[in-house]
Amino acid sequence: MRNLPPLSAVRVFESAARHENFTRAAAELGMTQAAVSYQIKLLEGRLGTSLFNRRKGRLALSETGRRIAPLASDAFDTLDRAFRMARAE
């Protein structure tokens, strides 16, 4: 059995990591900036570490965030390909 965090929170993280901006991630995902922030906090709580450094209105990926962001993006790319193949059949 896999021990994954909620995929909705991972999806939010992936977008926020790409943009390094919660507001842009919110616009992309059709949610509020507060909802993005909440999902990131939930994910950070589940992982027990910060994924972003927040300083004076600036957002940057933490070391952990930098390590896992490309892997999360790759995972969503794989899922996208899988479901595109299923729709093509």
Protein Blocks (a to p, Z undefined) as FASTA:
>chain_A
ZZdddfklmmmmmmmmmnopaklmmmmnopafklmmmmmmmmmmmnopafbdceehiacd
dfklmmmmmmmmmmmmmmmmmmmmmmmZZ
